[in-house]
Amino acid sequence: MATIKIKQIGSPIRRPEHQKKILVGLGLGKMHRVVELEDTAEVRGAIAKLPHMVAVVD
């Protein structure tokens, strides 16, 4: 299955708790961390919820 790289570009400080939980679910939590996940609808949905905090890296 295809994979996607996600980089955290925004800080979770002063963000709602549900946004912090989405970051942890993606395997992020610290600035500039990059994770590689399977490209599924669930991952794409989580990215769509946090466009100001994560970016897709090619």
DRENVEXNU-590526 format. One record per residue (C-alpha): residue number from 1; residue in three letters; z, x, y. Coordinates in steps of 0.05 Angstrom, whole numbers, m for minus. Each point is the difference from the previous one (the first is absolute). Example, Ala and Ser with C-alpha at 12.3 -4.5 7.8 and 13.67 -1.06 7.14 Angstrom:
<gutors>
<gutor><n>1</n><res>ALA</res><Z>156</Z><X>246</X><Y>m90</Y></gutor>
<gutor><n>2</n><res>SER</res><Z>m13</Z><X>27</X><Y>69</Y></gutor>
</gutors>
This chain:
<gutors>
<gutor><n>1</n><res>MET</res><Z>0</Z><X>0</X><Y>0</Y></gutor>
<gutor><n>2</n><res>ALA</res><Z>m13</Z><X>22</X><Y>71</Y></gutor>
<gutor><n>3</n><res>THR</res><Z>56</Z><X>31</X><Y>42</Y></gutor>
<gutor><n>4</n><res>ILE</res><Z>17</Z><X>m2</X><Y>73</Y></gutor>
<gutor><n>5</n><res>LYS</res><Z>38</Z><X>50</X><Y>43</Y></gutor>
<gutor><n>6</n><res>ILE</res><Z>49</Z><X>m29</X><Y>51</Y></gutor>
<gutor><n>7</n><res>LYS</res><Z>34</Z><X>40</X><Y>55</Y></gutor>
<gutor><n>8</n><res>GLN</res><Z>60</Z><X>m24</X><Y>40</Y></gutor>
<gutor><n>9</n><res>ILE</res><Z>m14</Z><X>6</X><Y>74</Y></gutor>
<gutor><n>10</n><res>GLY</res><Z>56</Z><X>m43</X><Y>29</Y></gutor>
<gutor><n>11</n><res>SER</res><Z>76</Z><X>6</X><Y>m3</Y></gutor>
<gutor><n>12</n><res>PRO</res><Z>42</Z><X>m54</X><Y>m35</Y></gutor>
<gutor><n>13</n><res>ILE</res><Z>53</Z><X>7</X><Y>53</Y></gutor>
<gutor><n>14</n><res>ARG</res><Z>12</Z><X>m66</X><Y>38</Y></gutor>
<gutor><n>15</n><res>ARG</res><Z>m46</Z><X>m38</X><Y>m47</Y></gutor>
<gutor><n>16</n><res>PRO</res><Z>18</Z><X>m64</X><Y>m37</Y></gutor>
<gutor><n>17</n><res>GLU</res><Z>31</Z><X>9</X><Y>m69</Y></gutor>
<gutor><n>18</n><res>HIS</res><Z>m59</Z><X>m31</X><Y>m36</Y></gutor>
<gutor><n>19</n><res>GLN</res><Z>m47</Z><X>53</X><Y>29</Y></gutor>
<gutor><n>20</n><res>LYS</res><Z>46</Z><X>55</X><Y>m23</Y></gutor>
<gutor><n>21</n><res>LYS</res><Z>1</Z><X>m29</X><Y>m70</Y></gutor>
<gutor><n>22</n><res>ILE</res><Z>m76</Z><X>m3</X><Y>m2</Y></gutor>
<gutor><n>23</n><res>LEU</res><Z>m2</Z><X>75</X><Y>18</Y></gutor>
<gutor><n>24</n><res>VAL</res><Z>48</Z><X>17</X><Y>m55</Y></gutor>
<gutor><n>25</n><res>GLY</res><Z>m41</Z><X>m42</X><Y>m49</Y></gutor>
<gutor><n>26</n><res>LEU</res><Z>m61</Z><X>41</X><Y>19</Y></gutor>
<gutor><n>27</n><res>GLY</res><Z>38</Z><X>64</X><Y>m13</Y></gutor>
<gutor><n>28</n><res>LEU</res><Z>7</Z><X>19</X><Y>73</Y></gutor>
<gutor><n>29</n><res>GLY</res><Z>59</Z><X>5</X><Y>47</Y></gutor>
<gutor><n>30</n><res>LYS</res><Z>m7</Z><X>65</X><Y>38</Y></gutor>
<gutor><n>31</n><res>MET</res><Z>m52</Z><X>16</X><Y>53</Y></gutor>
<gutor><n>32</n><res>HIS</res><Z>m66</Z><X>32</X><Y>m20</Y></gutor>
<gutor><n>33</n><res>ARG</res><Z>12</Z><X>m9</X><Y>m75</Y></gutor>
<gutor><n>34</n><res>VAL</res><Z>m63</Z><X>m14</X><Y>m41</Y></gutor>
<gutor><n>35</n><res>VAL</res><Z>m1</Z><X>m38</X><Y>m66</Y></gutor>
<gutor><n>36</n><res>GLU</res><Z>m57</Z><X>m16</X><Y>m47</Y></gutor>
<gutor><n>37</n><res>LEU</res><Z>2</Z><X>m69</X><Y>m31</Y></gutor>
<gutor><n>38</n><res>GLU</res><Z>m47</Z><X>m43</X><Y>m41</Y></gutor>
<gutor><n>39</n><res>ASP</res><Z>m46</Z><X>m42</X><Y>44</Y></gutor>
<gutor><n>40</n><res>THR</res><Z>25</Z><X>m70</X><Y>m17</Y></gutor>
<gutor><n>41</n><res>ALA</res><Z>5</Z><X>m65</X><Y>39</Y></gutor>
<gutor><n>42</n><res>GLU</res><Z>76</Z><X>9</X><Y>4</Y></gutor>
<gutor><n>43</n><res>VAL</res><Z>m5</Z><X>69</X><Y>32</Y></gutor>
<gutor><n>44</n><res>ARG</res><Z>m54</Z><X>m24</X><Y>49</Y></gutor>
<gutor><n>45</n><res>GLY</res><Z>44</Z><X>m59</X><Y>19</Y></gutor>
<gutor><n>46</n><res>ALA</res><Z>59</Z><X>46</X><Y>14</Y></gutor>
<gutor><n>47</n><res>ILE</res><Z>m45</Z><X>44</X><Y>43</Y></gutor>
<gutor><n>48</n><res>ALA</res><Z>m23</Z><X>m62</X><Y>38</Y></gutor>
<gutor><n>49</n><res>LYS</res><Z>72</Z><X>m17</X><Y>16</Y></gutor>
<gutor><n>50</n><res>LEU</res><Z>13</Z><X>68</X><Y>31</Y></gutor>
<gutor><n>51</n><res>PRO</res><Z>m64</Z><X>21</X><Y>38</Y></gutor>
<gutor><n>52</n><res>HIS</res><Z>43</Z><X>31</X><Y>55</Y></gutor>
<gutor><n>53</n><res>MET</res><Z>39</Z><X>44</X><Y>m49</Y></gutor>
<gutor><n>54</n><res>VAL</res><Z>m49</Z><X>23</X><Y>m54</Y></gutor>
<gutor><n>55</n><res>ALA</res><Z>m71</Z><X>26</X><Y>m2</Y></gutor>
<gutor><n>56</n><res>VAL</res><Z>m50</Z><X>8</X><Y>m56</Y></gutor>
<gutor><n>57</n><res>VAL</res><Z>m19</Z><X>73</X><Y>m9</Y></gutor>
<gutor><n>58</n><res>ASP</res><Z>m67</Z><X>20</X><Y>m31</Y></gutor>
</gutors>
